[in-house]
Amino acid sequence: MSVIGWIVLGIIAGWIASLIVDNGGKGPILDMILGIVGALIGGFIFNAIGAAPVTGFNLWSLFVAVIGAIIVLLLYHAIAGRRRTY
């Protein structure tokens, strides 16, 4: 998959994961970074359990990337902490 494909898949996966985890995006740059890292983490996890990792620009790869991005986003919240709003 090309670099452009990874960026597009990362943006979509990061945005979907942000909607699932915190009901809103973190901004396009952070969503893209979390999505790309999530695709790598998700591919590693799915490969480790014997399932197909990110294989290209398709629905399975988007699913794997979103699962990975959710994991990365939860870790991001655990490390950065949630800010309270009053």
N, C-alpha and C positions, 0 to 999 in steps of 0.2 A: 504494500500500500504506500502511496506517495506521502510526502510531508503534508501536502494540502489536504489529503484524505484524513490523516491523523488529526490535523487541526480542526477540520469540520466535525469529525467524529467526537473529538474532545470537547468542542463547544456544545454540541448537542447533549452529550453524556453529562457534562458538568452542569448544564442548565437543568436537565431532568433530575439529576441527583440533588441539586440545590432545592428544587421544588418539593422533592420527597422529604428531605431531611429538615430544612428550615423554612419551607413555604416561601422562598424567595431567593433570587440569585445573589451571589457575592460580588457581582460585577463581571463584565465580559472577560477581562484578563484572568482573574482568579478562577472563574468557572472553566476557562479553557485549560489553564494549568492543572487544576484538579481533575478535569476530565481526561486529559492526556495521561497524567500519572495514574489515574484510576483505570484507564484502559490497560496500561502496563501491569498494574497490580492485579486487576481482574484476570488478565491473560495468564499471569503467573499462577494465580490460585486455581483457575479452571484447568490449566495444564497439569498442576500438581495432583488434582483429584481425578485426572483421566478424561476430562471433557475437552472439547475443542476450544482453544484460545481464540483471540481476535484473528479472524481469517480474511478480512477485507471489509469493504463498505457494505454491510448487510445487517439485517435485524439481529442475528445472533451476536455479531460483534458489538452492536449497540447495546444489547442486553448485558454482555460481559463487561463492557466499558462502564455502564451505569452501575452495576453491582460494585465494581472496583472503585468508582468515583464516590459511591455512598460510603464505602469503607474508609476511603481517604478523607472524605468530608467529616465523618465521625471522629477520626483521629485528629483532624485539624481543630475541631471544636474542643476535644479533650486537651490538646496542647495549648491552644490559644485562649481557651475559656470563653464562655458566653458572657456577653456584656448585659448588665441589667438595664432595663428601660423603666423609668418611673413616670 
